[in-house]
Amino acid sequence: METRVTATPDAKPRGTRLPRLARRRQLLSAAQEVFVENGYHAAAMDEIADRAGVSKPVLYQHFPGKLELYLALLDLHVDDMVNRCREALASTQENKLRVQATFSAFFDFVSSQGEAFRLVFESDLRNVAPVRQRMERSLRECAEMVSELIQEDTGCTSDEAHLLGVGLVGMAEVSARYWVTTQGSIPKDAAEQLMARLAWRGISGFPRTA
């Protein structure tokens, strides 16, 4: 599955035939632009079709409605965030470097092209159950991966490790989202290292099991 959608290039002229998967990627990319710019409620299927350079019937062939289109985008980007976290944790066996890599994964996600993080972390549709479930999945799955490693290495109980995992992932998410609003007042690498150092000072205080 394609897991990262970037901003739409110039819309293709109407009538250009594309393979189904390529057309789906094009529509998702156009939809991402419109949803990020306008929010869910103000986004219109007409505008998404226009941005993609297709007719509305073509758009509806792929997605039966606006909510289904929005959920498809959320699935794509939640998968992306979870995969970034998984890759960060698997990138090294040294826990200090794992913490640094995990914070880098969140900072990379919020600074990636297209501002997809706004769909995953700041949706104006959070009160709709299918949207809320997807938004919560990002935190839950990342926290579960972190907590498994904490429990293995510290001997914490499952509940304790899970709470620590949620705390670390929440710290990474909130700090990355705040950092992006500062428009680079602190360089990205420096911001990642600053927050990773804070997190490591806390988690490294737990004694390791033999």
Helices and strands as residue ranges (DSSP letters): H 20-42, H 45-52, H 56-62, H 66-90, H 95-110, H 117-121, H 129-154, H 158-181, H 188-203
